[in-house]
């Protein structure tokens, strides 16, 4: 049995140390429960803290990349709408040329058909020169090379997509100088317009392929963001039920330690009985 001493109360010191640790545990539980996070600072889990921050940076980049991909898709939709209208105009021009190619049309009618035909050709140029997304005119041939969009989280060619657009002016399609004021001219125009229609449909096909590619990219980014978010949650978020149980246990230990500390502090007072 240990002797009775006054200067050093080892029992009280031991209990005080235990109480200090318990108080720290209760404070940690309160912080976790108030924030909903298991990791509130690097000291809670240095490795987990670094991994979670890395995931957060990737998520932020992928969210912006998804926005970029949607912007690229909007650009493609703008070009596709213009190509579609030009296709409709070419169909109408083909109808006029077919009508003019018939030998029964009078000179007056041919002149009238040519006037309408020229107006449609001018409208093609109007559409081509006014189709714009941001600062880029898409289908009048003024854009040299590809327009690059960053659609991933890294500076890698696999995370980038370049969009190119074919010129669809009347000159580029070869329909600017057509003349259907004669039967022979109208017949020649029919052949040229068939070629132009083949070209414009090929342009729309290219746009459609790029839209499909972008949609797959957007879907993949959405899935990646969800997976990274779930992983970050697994690392950072606290299990509320488990932490409440842990805090309740530590609060009981805290109250018990305070009661025992009072008992330990009272022990040296028994020495007074020896002196009395």
C-alpha positions in Angstrom: 0.0 0.0 0.0 1.3 3.4 -0.9 2.0 5.9 1.9 0.0 9.1 2.6 1.8 12.1 1.1 0.9 15.8 0.8 3.2 17.3 -1.8 2.3 14.9 -4.7 -1.1 13.5 -5.2 -0.4 10.9 -7.9 -4.0 9.7 -8.1 -5.2 13.2 -8.8 -2.5 13.7 -11.5 -3.4 10.5 -13.2 -7.1 11.3 -13.2 -6.4 14.8 -14.4 -4.5 13.5 -17.4 -7.3 11.1 -18.2 -9.8 13.9 -17.9 -7.8 16.2 -20.2 -7.8 13.5 -22.9 -11.5 12.9 -22.5 -12.2 16.6 -22.7 -10.2 16.7 -26.0 -12.2 13.8 -27.3 -15.5 15.5 -26.5 -14.3 18.7 -28.1 -13.3 16.7 -31.2 -16.7 15.0 -31.4 -18.5 18.4 -31.1 -16.4 19.8 -33.9 -17.1 16.8 -36.2 -20.8 16.8 -35.4 -21.2 20.5 -35.9 -19.4 20.5 -39.3 -20.5 17.0 -40.5 -16.8 16.3 -41.4 -14.5 13.6 -40.0 -11.5 15.6 -41.2 -11.6 19.3 -40.3 -7.9 20.0 -40.5 -4.8 18.2 -41.7 -4.0 17.0 -38.2 -7.2 14.9 -38.1 -5.9 12.7 -41.0 -2.9 14.0 -42.9 -3.1 11.5 -45.7 -6.9 11.6 -46.0 -6.8 15.5 -46.0 -4.3 15.5 -48.9 -6.3 12.9 -50.9 -9.6 14.7 -50.3 -8.2 18.1 -51.4 -6.8 16.4 -54.6 -10.2 15.0 -55.3 -11.8 18.4 -54.8 -9.4 20.0 -57.2 -10.2 17.4 -59.8 -14.0 17.8 -59.3 -13.7 21.6 -59.7 -11.7 21.1 -63.0 -14.2 18.5 -64.3 -17.2 20.8 -63.6 -15.6 23.6 -65.6 -14.7 21.0 -68.3 -18.3 19.9 -68.4 -19.4 23.6 -68.9 -16.8 23.9 -71.7 -18.2 20.7 -73.4 -21.7 22.1 -73.2 -20.5 25.4 -74.7 -18.9 23.4 -77.6 -22.2 21.6 -78.1 -24.0 24.9 -78.2 -21.6 26.1 -80.9 -22.2 22.9 -82.9 -26.0 23.4 -82.6 -25.6 27.0 -83.9 -23.7 25.8 -86.9 -26.1 22.9 -87.5 -29.1 25.2 -87.5 -27.4 27.4 -90.1 -26.4 24.4 -92.3 -30.0 23.2 -92.1 -31.4 26.5 -93.3 -28.9 26.6 -96.1 -29.9 23.1 -97.0 -33.5 24.2 -97.2 -32.5 27.0 -99.5 -30.6 24.7 -101.8 -33.6 22.5 -102.0 -35.7 25.5 -103.1 -33.0 26.5 -105.6 -33.0 23.0 -107.0 -36.8 23.2 -107.4 -36.5 26.5 -109.3 -33.7 25.1 -111.5 -35.8 22.1 -112.3 -38.7 24.3 -113.2 -36.5 26.5 -115.4 -35.0 23.5 -117.1 -38.3 22.7 -118.7 -38.6 24.0 -122.3 -42.1 25.2 -121.8 -41.1 28.2 -119.7 -41.2 31.6 -121.4 -38.4 34.1 -121.3 -40.4 36.2 -118.8 -40.9 33.3 -116.5 -37.2 32.4 -116.7 -36.2 35.9 -115.8 -38.6 35.8 -112.8 -37.2 32.5 -111.7 -33.7 33.8 -112.1 -34.5 36.8 -109.8 -35.9 34.5 -107.1 -32.9 32.2 -107.6 -30.4 35.0 -107.1 -32.2 36.2 -104.0 -31.9 32.7 -102.5 -28.2 32.6 -103.3 -27.8 36.0 -101.6 -29.6 34.6 -98.6 -27.1 31.7 -98.3 -24.3 34.3 -98.0 -26.4 36.3 -95.5 -26.8 33.2 -93.3 -23.1 32.1 -93.7 -21.8 35.6 -92.8 -24.1 36.1 -89.8 -23.8 32.7 -88.1 -21.7 33.6 -85.1 -20.9 32.1 -81.7 -19.1 34.4 -79.3 -16.5 36.2 -81.5 -16.3 33.4 -84.1 -18.0 33.4 -87.4 -18.5 29.7 -87.9 -19.4 28.9 -91.5 -18.1 31.7 -93.7 -14.5 30.4 -93.9 -13.1 33.1 -91.6 -12.0 30.6 -88.9 -8.7 29.1 -89.7 -8.0 25.8 -88.1 -9.8 24.1 -85.2 -11.5 25.8 -82.3 -10.2 24.0 -79.2 -12.2 23.3 -76.1 -10.8 21.9 -72.8 -13.1 19.0 -71.9 -11.1 17.3 -69.2 -9.2 17.9 -66.0 -5.7 17.6 -67.4 -3.6 19.3 -70.0 -3.6 16.4 -72.4 -4.8 16.0 -76.0 -7.2 13.3 -74.8 -8.9 16.0 -72.7 -9.3 18.5 -75.5 -11.5 18.6 -78.6 -11.1 20.7 -81.7 -14.1 21.8 -83.7 -13.8 22.6 -87.4 -16.5 24.1 -89.6 -16.8 24.0 -93.4 -17.5 27.2 -95.3 -21.1 27.3 -96.6 -21.1 30.5 -98.5 -22.6 30.5 -102.0 -19.1 30.7 -103.4 -17.8 27.7 -101.3 -20.8 25.7 -102.4 -20.3 26.7 -106.0 -23.8 28.2 -106.5 -22.9 31.9 -106.6 -22.6 32.2 -110.4 -25.4 29.9 -111.4 -27.9 31.3 -114.0 -31.2 29.6 -114.7 -32.5 32.2 -117.2 -32.0 29.7 -120.0 -32.9 26.0 -120.3 -29.2 24.9 -120.6 -28.1 27.1 -117.7 -30.9 25.6 -115.5 -29.9 22.1 -116.5 -26.3 22.8 -115.5 -27.5 24.4 -112.3 -29.3 21.2 -111.3 -26.1 19.2 -111.4 -24.2 21.9 -109.4 -27.0 22.0 -106.9 -26.9 18.3 -106.4 -23.2 18.5 -105.6 -23.9 21.4 -103.2 -26.7 19.5 -101.4 -24.3 16.5 -101.0 -21.7 18.8 -99.5 -24.1 20.6 -97.1 -25.5 17.2 -95.9 -21.9 16.0 -95.3 -21.2 19.2 -93.3 -24.3 18.4 -91.1 -23.1 14.8 -90.7 -19.8 16.1 -89.4 -21.5 18.3 -86.9 -23.7 15.5 -85.8 -20.7 13.2 -85.2 -19.0 15.9 -83.1 -22.2 16.4 -81.1 -22.3 12.6 -80.4 -18.7 12.7 -79.3 -19.3 15.6 -77.0 -22.4 14.0 -75.5 -20.3 10.9 -74.5 -17.7 13.3 -73.0 -20.3 15.1 -71.0 -21.8 11.8 -69.8 -18.3 10.6 -68.8 -17.6 13.8 -66.9 -20.9 13.6 -65.1 -20.1 10.1 -64.0 -16.5 11.0 -63.0 -17.7 14.0 -60.9 -20.2 11.7 -59.1 -17.6 9.1 -58.4 -15.0 11.6 -57.1 -17.7 13.3 -55.0 -18.6 9.9 -53.4 -15.0 9.1 -52.7 -14.4 12.5 -51.1 -17.5 12.0 -48.9 -16.2 8.6 -47.9 -12.9 10.2 -46.8 -14.2 13.4 -45.2 -17.7 13.0 -44.0 -18.4 11.8 -40.5 -20.6 8.9 -39.6 -23.1 10.9 -37.5 -24.6 7.9 -35.6 -21.2 6.5 -34.7 -19.8 9.9 -33.6 -22.9 10.7 -31.4 -22.3 7.3 -29.7 -18.6 8.1 -29.3 -19.4 11.6 -27.8 -22.0 10.1 -25.4 -19.4 7.6 -24.1 -16.8 10.3 -23.6 -19.3 12.6 -21.9 -20.0 9.8 -19.4 -16.3 9.3 -18.9 -15.8 13.0 -18.5 -18.4 13.2 -15.7 -16.9 10.1 -14.0 -13.4 11.5 -14.2 -14.5 14.8 -12.6 -16.2 12.9 -9.8 -13.1 10.7 -9.2 -10.8 13.8 -9.4 -12.8 15.3 -6.5 -12.3 12.1 -4.5 -8.6 12.0 -5.3 -8.2 15.6 -4.2 -9.9 14.8 -0.9 -7.6 12.0 0.0 -4.7 14.1 1.4 -7.2 15.7 3.8 -7.3 12.5 5.8 -3.8 13.2 7.0 -5.3 16.0 9.2 -6.9 13.3 11.3 -3.4 12.0 12.1 -2.4 15.4 13.2 -5.6 16.0 15.3 
